[in-house]
Amino acid sequence: MQGPSTSIKSFKQEFLKNLLPSLQLQARTSTTFRGATSLHERKRAVKSSVDVAMAAAHGGGARWPKAILAPASSACKVQRCRRTVRRCCRRKRCSGRSGRAGGGDTPGRLVSSRTMALREVIPGGRNSTVDEATLLREAMDYAMHLRAQVDVLRWLSKTVQHLA
């Protein structure tokens, strides 16, 4: 069995292998067909390429890569839901400061609200009916791969800067 550092290293290699052709294709199509694309369009295209490359490089075992690769996934809906969750959480924090006498959040309610917030962050978490232990494993796996993604993108950025 591979250790964590070995699997992360192979993930980084596979991620980079998946990402580079996608970025090269994006660079060619953005200048060839419609002239120069806007910064917002390029940002969205790069984000999409990075997400797909990360999910494809992950392999199997977790649910979040399938959720990223699913064609029905909509970034606008996710952003709108995250804003709603943040707004609700802020309201609860402000109103829940009354202490025990005022009936603030109970530990069960707090765990439930944080579990729901975590489901919103993990791709595919909102649609699944998994227990908290599985959700935490998914969150740890996703966070570990996001960290590896950041490392690869930093390395790639430094490499491109040195070439320019």
C-alpha positions as CSV (number, residue, x, y, z in Angstrom):
1,M,0.0,0.0,0.0
2,Q,1.2,3.5,-0.8
3,G,2.0,5.9,2.0
4,P,0.3,9.4,2.0
5,S,3.4,11.2,0.6
6,T,3.8,8.7,-2.2
7,S,0.1,8.9,-3.2
8,I,0.1,12.7,-3.0
9,K,3.3,12.8,-5.2
10,S,1.7,10.6,-7.8
11,F,-1.5,12.6,-7.6
12,K,0.5,15.8,-8.3
13,Q,2.1,14.2,-11.3
14,E,-1.2,12.9,-12.7
15,F,-2.8,16.3,-12.0
16,L,-0.2,18.2,-13.9
17,K,-0.3,15.6,-16.7
18,N,-4.1,16.2,-17.0
19,L,-3.9,20.0,-16.6
20,L,-1.3,21.0,-19.1
21,P,-3.1,19.8,-22.3
22,S,-6.3,21.4,-21.1
23,L,-4.6,24.7,-20.5
24,Q,-2.8,24.5,-23.9
25,L,-6.1,23.8,-25.7
26,Q,-7.8,26.7,-23.8
27,A,-5.0,29.1,-24.8
28,R,-5.3,28.1,-28.5
29,T,-9.1,28.3,-28.7
30,S,-9.3,31.6,-26.8
31,T,-7.0,33.3,-29.3
32,T,-8.0,31.5,-32.5
33,F,-11.8,31.7,-32.6
34,R,-13.1,34.8,-31.0
35,G,-10.1,37.0,-30.6
36,A,-9.1,37.9,-27.1
37,T,-11.3,36.6,-24.3
38,S,-12.2,38.6,-21.2
39,L,-10.4,38.0,-18.0
40,H,-13.5,36.6,-16.4
41,E,-13.9,34.1,-19.2
42,R,-10.3,33.0,-18.9
43,K,-10.6,32.7,-15.1
44,R,-13.7,30.5,-15.4
45,A,-12.0,28.3,-18.1
46,V,-8.9,27.9,-16.0
47,K,-10.9,27.1,-12.9
48,S,-12.9,24.5,-14.8
49,S,-9.8,23.0,-16.3
50,V,-8.2,22.8,-12.8
51,D,-11.2,21.2,-11.2
52,V,-11.6,18.6,-14.0
53,A,-7.9,17.8,-13.9
54,M,-8.0,17.3,-10.1
55,A,-11.0,15.1,-10.2
56,A,-9.6,13.0,-13.1
57,A,-6.2,12.6,-11.3
58,H,-7.8,11.5,-8.1
59,G,-8.7,8.0,-9.3
60,G,-11.4,6.3,-7.3
61,G,-12.8,5.8,-3.9
62,A,-14.3,9.1,-3.1
63,R,-17.6,10.7,-4.2
64,W,-16.3,14.3,-4.8
65,P,-14.4,13.6,-8.1
66,K,-17.6,12.1,-9.6
67,A,-19.5,15.2,-8.5
68,I,-17.0,17.5,-10.1
69,L,-17.0,15.5,-13.4
70,A,-20.8,15.3,-13.5
71,P,-22.1,17.5,-16.4
72,A,-25.1,18.6,-14.3
73,S,-22.9,20.4,-11.8
74,S,-23.6,24.2,-12.0
75,A,-21.2,26.7,-10.5
76,C,-23.9,29.4,-10.2
77,K,-26.1,27.2,-8.1
78,V,-23.2,26.3,-5.8
79,Q,-22.2,29.9,-5.3
80,R,-25.8,31.0,-4.6
81,C,-26.2,28.1,-2.0
82,R,-22.9,29.0,-0.3
83,R,-24.0,32.6,0.1
84,T,-27.2,31.5,1.6
85,V,-25.5,29.2,4.0
86,R,-23.1,32.0,5.1
87,R,-26.0,34.4,5.6
88,C,-27.9,31.8,7.7
89,C,-24.8,31.0,9.7
90,R,-24.1,34.6,10.4
91,R,-27.7,35.1,11.6
92,K,-27.5,32.1,13.9
93,R,-24.2,33.3,15.4
94,C,-25.6,36.7,16.2
95,S,-28.9,35.4,17.6
96,G,-27.4,32.4,19.4
97,R,-25.4,34.5,21.8
98,S,-28.1,34.7,24.4
99,G,-26.6,31.8,26.4
100,R,-28.4,28.9,28.1
101,A,-31.2,30.8,29.6
102,G,-32.2,32.3,26.3
103,G,-32.2,28.9,24.5
104,G,-29.1,29.3,22.3
105,D,-27.8,26.5,20.1
106,T,-27.8,23.0,21.6
107,P,-24.8,20.9,20.8
108,G,-26.9,18.6,18.5
109,R,-28.1,21.6,16.6
110,L,-24.6,23.0,16.2
111,V,-23.3,19.7,14.9
112,S,-26.2,19.4,12.5
113,S,-25.7,23.0,11.2
114,R,-22.0,22.4,10.7
115,T,-22.6,19.1,9.0
116,M,-24.9,20.9,6.6
117,A,-22.3,23.6,6.0
118,L,-19.7,20.9,5.3
119,R,-22.0,19.2,2.8
120,E,-22.2,22.4,0.9
121,V,-18.4,22.7,0.6
122,I,-17.7,19.2,-0.5
123,P,-18.6,18.6,-4.2
124,G,-21.5,16.1,-4.3
125,G,-22.0,16.4,-0.5
126,R,-25.3,18.1,-0.8
127,N,-26.8,15.4,-3.0
128,S,-25.6,12.4,-0.9
129,T,-27.2,10.9,2.1
130,V,-24.0,9.7,3.7
131,D,-23.3,9.6,7.5
132,E,-21.1,12.1,9.3
133,A,-18.1,9.7,9.4
134,T,-18.1,9.2,5.6
135,L,-18.6,12.9,5.1
136,L,-15.6,13.7,7.3
137,R,-13.5,11.2,5.3
138,E,-14.6,12.8,2.1
139,A,-13.8,16.3,3.5
140,M,-10.3,15.2,4.6
141,D,-9.6,13.6,1.2
142,Y,-10.9,16.7,-0.6
143,A,-8.8,19.1,1.5
144,M,-5.7,17.0,1.1
145,H,-6.1,17.0,-2.7
146,L,-6.9,20.8,-2.8
147,R,-3.6,21.4,-0.9
148,A,-1.8,19.3,-3.5
149,Q,-3.5,21.3,-6.2
150,V,-2.3,24.5,-4.7
151,D,1.2,23.2,-4.5
152,V,1.2,22.2,-8.2
153,L,-0.3,25.5,-9.3
154,R,2.3,27.5,-7.3
155,W,5.1,25.4,-8.9
156,L,3.5,25.9,-12.3
157,S,3.2,29.7,-11.8
158,K,6.8,30.0,-10.7
159,T,7.9,28.0,-13.7
160,V,6.0,30.2,-16.1
161,Q,7.3,33.3,-14.5
162,H,10.9,32.1,-14.9
163,L,10.3,31.3,-18.5
164,A,8.8,34.8,-19.3
